[in-house]
Amino acid sequence: MTDRAGRGRGAERVLGVAYLVAALVSLTMTLFFGFLVAPVLLVGVAWLAAVGGRLLVGSPSAGLQARGTVIVAAPVSVLMCAYGLYALRAAARSADEGGGLLGSFGVIPLILGITLAAVSVLTLALTRPDTKSDAT
């Protein structure tokens, strides 16, 4: 391990902790969706926890797996944030018309989306593909 042994190893640990925190937040939020949808969503939670554990241990392929996770996590985070904002606006319209029951339900996907977006940005910032130039 060249440069990754010093600064990179600390960055991998920070990223591993971020992935485990994201898995914990995702787990608690996923359980709100009920028993029919939760088993499908738990696959993503398990993946986040597994990648976080591999980053903490220092597995050589963990950085590549984390970057691959961004390919799925970034679009999902955008969709979750969009749905959360839509749900909150719909709740506000409903409250204006006398309704408003479960108005804060949009906060759950919004928190999930923000968490996945933060992990995605952190992953792209802290993991860089190894570029070895032989032309020096």
VOGU-3710 file (C-alpha; in Angstrom, 3 decimals, decimal comma):
1> mtdragrgrg> 0,000/0,000/0,000  1,584/3,198/-1,133  -0,072/6,468/-0,203  -3,154/4,707/1,141  -1,249/3,409/4,168  -1,124/6,820/5,835  -3,781/9,328/4,887  -5,832/6,816/2,907  -6,185/4,326/5,752  -7,622/6,992/8,034
11> aervlgvayl> -9,976/8,055/5,266  -11,117/4,445/4,812  -11,883/4,194/8,520  -13,886/7,430/8,475  -15,739/6,179/5,423  -16,351/2,803/7,097  -17,896/4,516/10,104  -20,021/6,659/7,762  -21,277/3,525/6,006  -22,145/1,872/9,319
21> vaalvsltmt> -23,977/4,990/10,504  -25,841/5,109/7,185  -26,772/1,439/7,620  -28,085/2,137/11,121  -30,113/5,151/9,962  -31,404/3,144/6,999  -32,352/0,239/9,264  -34,405/2,392/11,614  -36,090/4,203/8,734  -36,706/0,986/6,794
31> lffgflvapv> -38,640/-0,521/9,676  -41,221/2,258/9,312  -42,201/0,917/5,880  -43,679/-2,266/7,308  -43,045/-5,967/6,979  -43,965/-6,272/3,301  -41,381/-3,814/1,975  -38,769/-4,054/4,730  -37,213/-7,384/3,620  -36,427/-5,911/0,207
41> llvgvawlaa> -34,971/-2,739/1,707  -32,952/-4,714/4,272  -30,759/-6,006/1,442  -29,495/-2,447/0,948  -28,999/-1,999/4,681  -26,981/-5,224/4,857  -24,884/-4,126/1,866  -24,090/-0,757/3,500  -23,079/-2,518/6,718  -20,943/-5,067/4,861
51> vggrllvgsp> -19,076/-2,416/2,881  -18,624/-0,356/6,053  -17,158/-3,351/7,855  -14,797/-4,098/4,966  -13,648/-0,471/4,942  -12,963/-0,582/8,675  -10,990/-3,820/8,374  -9,001/-2,456/5,456  -9,936/-4,893/2,738  -8,109/-4,055/-0,503
61> saglqargtv> -11,289/-4,182/-2,599  -13,440/-2,187/-0,160  -12,755/1,164/-1,842  -13,827/-0,229/-5,192  -16,979/-1,683/-3,634  -17,740/1,660/-1,990  -17,378/3,457/-5,335  -19,654/0,855/-6,917  -22,208/1,464/-4,194  -22,379/5,125/-5,211
71> ivaapvsvlm> -23,705/4,075/-8,630  -26,848/2,773/-6,919  -26,964/5,010/-3,837  -26,781/8,369/-5,623  -29,842/7,890/-7,869  -31,777/6,303/-4,999  -30,945/9,280/-2,775  -32,185/11,714/-5,424  -35,447/9,762/-5,785  -35,908/9,539/-2,008
81> cayglyalra> -35,336/13,271/-1,538  -37,713/14,099/-4,392  -40,399/11,815/-2,951  -39,890/13,215/0,551  -40,277/16,790/-0,675  -43,331/15,813/-2,724  -44,907/14,126/0,304  -44,261/17,142/2,514  -45,797/19,492/-0,070  -48,788/17,192/-0,451
91> aarsadeggg> -49,211/17,171/3,326  -49,137/20,973/3,380  -51,818/21,106/0,678  -53,867/18,581/2,605  -53,537/20,617/5,790  -54,750/23,707/3,945  -57,889/21,785/3,008  -58,522/20,568/6,551  -56,585/17,293/6,488  -52,990/16,820/7,502
101> llgsfgvipl> -52,951/13,342/8,987  -49,460/11,799/8,674  -48,109/15,055/7,303  -44,578/14,375/8,459  -44,338/11,006/6,669  -42,254/12,691/3,963  -39,471/13,246/6,481  -38,588/9,526/6,493  -37,566/9,269/2,821  -35,994/12,721/3,050
111> ilgitlaavs> -33,704/11,591/5,899  -32,841/8,415/4,004  -32,100/10,388/0,847  -29,906/12,918/2,617  -28,016/10,134/4,402  -27,354/8,231/1,169  -26,362/11,438/-0,621  -23,912/12,342/2,152  -22,350/8,875/2,044  -22,124/9,043/-1,745
121> vltlaltrpd> -20,390/12,418/-1,705  -18,063/11,287/1,083  -17,240/8,126/-0,855  -16,359/10,058/-3,996  -14,264/12,499/-1,967  -12,308/9,914/0,028  -11,827/7,096/-2,472  -9,982/7,664/-5,656  -9,156/5,037/-8,223  -5,489/4,102/-8,248
131> tksdat> -3,874/5,860/-11,168  -0,278/4,778/-11,583  1,524/6,579/-14,343  4,358/4,599/-15,832  5,390/7,459/-18,121  7,538/9,263/-15,513
//
